[in-house]
């Protein structure tokens, strides 16, 4: 079961740049995830598949499939 969405996939889902996703999460302006600063210039992100689906209007199953395909490309 997919529990998080990579920032690259979230960017594709809403049609914005990956930096837009990162900055929006860092500033608490995007309601589908969170960003935590783990070092001086390091951040960790959590994006919920369900909340991203609610925000974007895209079915959660489609987002999960995109995450799975993205993971296959990283191998």
PyMOL commands that set and color helices and strands:
alter all, ss='L'
color gray80, all
select helices_A, chain A and resi 7-14+18-26+49-56+60-74
alter helices_A, ss='H'
color red, helices_A
select strands_A, chain A and resi 33-39+42-47
alter strands_A, ss='S'
color yellow, strands_A
deselect
rebuild
show_as cartoon
